[in-house]
Amino acid sequence: MKNSKKVLKRDKETKEAQIEIENIVWGGKGIGRIDGKVYFIPKSVPQDRLLIKVTKEKKDYGYGEIVKIIYPSPYRVSPLCKDFKRCGGCQIQMMNYKLQVESKEKMAKEILRRWLNKAKFNSLLAMENPFEYRHSGEFHIKWMGEKCLCGFYEGESHKVVDFENCYLFPKGFNSKIKGIKNFVYRKKIEGISSFNLSSGENEEGYIATFLVGENDFDLKDFENIQKEVDLNGVVVKSKNGVEILRKGECFLTYTIKKREELLPEEIKFKVDVESFTQANFQINAELVYEVLRLANLSSNETVLELFSGAGNFTLPLAMKCKEVTAVEKCEKAIEDSKFNANLNSLHNVKHLKGDVKEQIRKLISTSEKYDLVLLDPPRGGAYEIIEGIAAFNPKRVLYISCNLPTLERDLRRLNEFGFFAEEFSFFDLFPHTYGVETAVLLRSKNDKN
Ligand SMILES: C[S@@+](CC[C@H](N)C(=O)[O-])C[C@H]1O[C@@H](n2cnc3c(N)ncnc32)[C@H](O)[C@@H]1O
């Protein structure tokens, strides 16, 4: 980058300064330097020259916000969304998509720099159309006097941004959000704090799950929402997670199509709205194929899969190996996974319902061994179970992660137990956000392959 090393002038009184943005970091903020010190600037683009106001100073770094764009980056674009400035649903819609992809790759390489010279890094798989890719989202509702706000939170706050249209979702999805919002507004239903809206692949069937507080509410209203907005199903839950109402068909469906040399038959999924599904069906399918390629299973091998959900990886893996043992704590997800195994005539899956730590402890006591351990933990990662994974003495570990910093920490831990990162693949599951999905294959020092 041309000017990134240049010391930029700073006005101490107003705490305003000029800065040139170098790249984005985890969280989506751009970074630049003033007198060698790093500053994090939201909604800035690599190669922007900005006038910023310093909002927070720490000893080694600081935060700022844009006062003026002095020279816009050549990669700066007008975001489609008119609420982008405030809404926390996206962080980088003002970057052209090609640069988003390059910047995410650069960010991933920076976070995983320890492994750069030791492992193969594949390019990040981008989307052809980086809009209208999501099939599921969580929307907050807040009453401000007579006004009902509905949308995502502002970045780093709990203020609800009442967006008009979210371009990450298909048009049909947006009209369902509007339908729900209008109903809630007209009927003045004040007890809802948020709702999740999900649909199956190709927008087949919409299901809404409403989270309600202590306030009085009339369950009849939710039955009427279902009819008026034409939803396949409606669930009402209290804030402590207890289901109060379930009406209609509360599941979604998707398919992973067969792919030559990787997946010999297509796999159908039917998943309860309470179970986890990846929010981007198209890139999820690519992730599944890549998992199969990296796993490179032979028909006599066994797999232990941790955090297995409704069987998204379990069933494709089962098609390629002797047996998969799948561990998952969500009751609905385990039921789905069993149902989907039968639906696809896969009878070589053992399902264990419970906490992974507890199930690992039980499996170790039976001296079970596995050729491959696959794990796909939530964003907090899996640090505390790595010692347990090593106890199975697997030849390979395949780690799927939605959080690069916790992945990096866990890879160091796996390394301490003799597992070496061999190949990384990256996926743009969430265009316009800083998110990167990663699949990394590790090999045990004991594997002679
Ligand atoms: C990121 S999702 C992955 C699910 C699945 N692999 C997929 O691709 O759809 C993580 C899953 O881990 C489950 N989970 C979270 N914490 C768990 C724990 N401590 N023990 C077992 N399962 C857990 C969640 O219910 C969720 O289904």
The ligand as a Gaussian input file, in Angstrom:
#p B3LYP/6-31G(d) Opt

LIG

0 1
 C      -22.069000     -24.505000      14.548000
 S      -23.364000     -25.646000      14.907000
 C      -22.919000     -26.957000      13.824000
 C      -23.980000     -27.961000      13.508000
 C      -23.727000     -28.838000      12.276000
 N      -22.361000     -29.293000      12.195000
 C      -24.128000     -28.139000      10.998000
 O      -23.274000     -27.936000      10.113000
 O      -25.318000     -27.804000      10.845000
 C      -22.919000     -26.187000      16.507000
 C      -23.800000     -27.253000      17.098000
 O      -23.223000     -27.612000      18.360000
 C      -24.257000     -27.846000      19.283000
 N      -23.631000     -27.647000      20.608000
 C      -23.264000     -26.488000      21.179000
 N      -22.652000     -26.703000      22.357000
 C      -22.631000     -28.048000      22.543000
 C      -22.119000     -28.889000      23.576000
 N      -21.515000     -28.377000      24.631000
 N      -22.261000     -30.204000      23.437000
 C      -22.874000     -30.743000      22.346000
 N      -23.369000     -29.995000      21.346000
 C      -23.258000     -28.659000      21.428000
 C      -25.356000     -26.867000      18.905000
 O      -26.610000     -27.331000      19.361000
 C      -25.237000     -26.872000      17.392000
 O      -26.077000     -27.835000      16.818000

